[in-house]
Amino acid sequence: MGFPESLLVTEEQVVLSLHPHWKRLVGAVLFTLLVVAAAIAGLVYTPWRIVQYVILGVAVVLLIVYPLRRLIGWATTHYVFTTHRILLRSGVISRSGRDIPLDRINDVSFQHNIFERMLGCGTLVIESAGEHGQIVLKDVPHVERTHGTLYQLVEQDDGRPDA
């Protein structure tokens, strides 16, 4: 699912469009493997047909509740950096969003531990002028490169004449 270009204003261009890092899905994948293995074992070793149906039903419910919800949450979370602002969008049924104009950004920093460095992700912290102050974006892929790109966008925005 791509980001809707209709949200952009005239002369605004998307520089980066990101989803959270795939590490957010690791727990859901491991859970799926565990549920499928347990269901197969239960189906093979249970001689009663009714118990097999119950095992199958419980496995399907478990796979819908946790892994599918995580996958949909990941796929519908967008971090979009444009030449004018940062757009944050998430959700399917209940959507939430936030736009941060580049001229409101005071500071940009990032953090990542050794595990996140190996995976190539981290946390991007954006300080902005306004009532919300600090925005923390977790599991940003290529966080150092994203940090540099955002810093460059803010610097370029400072040189842009006000409309």
Protein Blocks (a to p, Z undefined) as FASTA:
>chain_A
ZZdfklpcehiacfbdcdddfklmmmmmmmmmmmmmmmmmmmmmpmbfklmmmmmmmmmm
mmmmmmmmmmmmmmmpccdddfkbccddedjklccdddddfklpmbdcddddfklmmnop
acdddddedjklpacdehiahkllmmmmmmmmmmmmmmpccZZ
